[in-house]
Amino acid sequence: MKTNVYSASDYAGMVCDYGAFYYGYEVTTEDEHEWCFEAKVNGEITKIPFSELGVDEKERFDCQACLLYGIGKFLNGKR
């Protein structure tokens, strides 16, 4: 499978053999207050709110940066 990466002003994502990763407006906390990073791997979904990504506040809407931070956090065991 080919790796597919995509982004716009309010979301970014990547789909590959390992799984699917997304950050943006379509995935939020239950109160819809924060956008979240989401990983879908082996049928399991992991969601990490912006406030737990470790991203500087000024990068809140830099979706590509938040996606990369989320992938890193996920791979480091934040599940």
C-alpha positions in Angstrom: 0.0 0.0 0.0 1.1 3.5 -0.7 1.4 6.0 2.1 -1.2 8.8 1.7 -0.7 12.1 3.4 -3.1 15.0 3.2 -3.7 18.4 4.9 -5.8 21.5 4.7 -6.0 24.6 6.9 -8.1 22.7 9.6 -6.9 19.1 9.4 -4.0 16.8 8.5 -3.7 13.1 8.2 -1.7 10.1 7.1 -2.8 6.6 6.1 -0.3 3.8 5.7 0.1 0.0 6.2 0.6 0.6 10.0 -2.7 2.5 10.5 -4.4 5.9 10.0 -3.5 9.1 11.8 -5.5 12.4 11.9 -5.5 15.8 13.7 -8.1 18.4 13.1 -11.6 19.7 13.5 -13.5 16.4 12.9 -12.2 14.8 16.1 -12.8 16.6 19.3 -13.0 16.0 23.1 -16.5 15.0 24.3 -17.3 18.6 25.2 -16.1 19.7 21.7 -13.7 22.2 23.4 -10.4 20.8 21.9 -9.4 19.3 18.7 -7.7 15.9 19.0 -5.1 13.7 17.4 -6.5 10.2 16.6 -4.7 7.0 15.7 -6.5 4.0 14.3 -4.2 1.0 14.5 -5.2 -2.7 14.5 -8.9 -1.9 15.1 -8.2 0.2 18.1 -8.7 4.0 18.3 -6.5 6.2 20.4 -7.5 9.9 20.9 -5.2 12.5 22.4 -6.5 16.1 23.0 -4.4 19.0 21.9 -3.6 19.9 25.5 -1.8 16.5 26.0 0.3 16.7 22.8 3.0 18.9 24.2 2.6 21.4 21.4 3.2 25.1 22.1 -0.1 27.0 22.3 0.8 29.2 19.3 0.9 26.0 17.1 -2.7 25.0 18.1 -3.9 25.4 14.5 -0.7 24.1 12.8 -2.4 20.8 11.9 0.7 19.3 10.3 2.8 20.0 13.4 0.0 18.6 15.7 -0.2 15.5 13.6 3.5 14.9 13.9 3.5 15.4 17.6 0.5 13.1 17.9 2.2 10.3 15.9 5.4 10.7 18.0 3.4 10.6 21.3 1.4 7.5 20.1 4.6 5.7 19.0 6.2 6.5 22.4 3.4 4.7 24.2 0.6 7.2 24.9 -2.2 4.7 24.4 
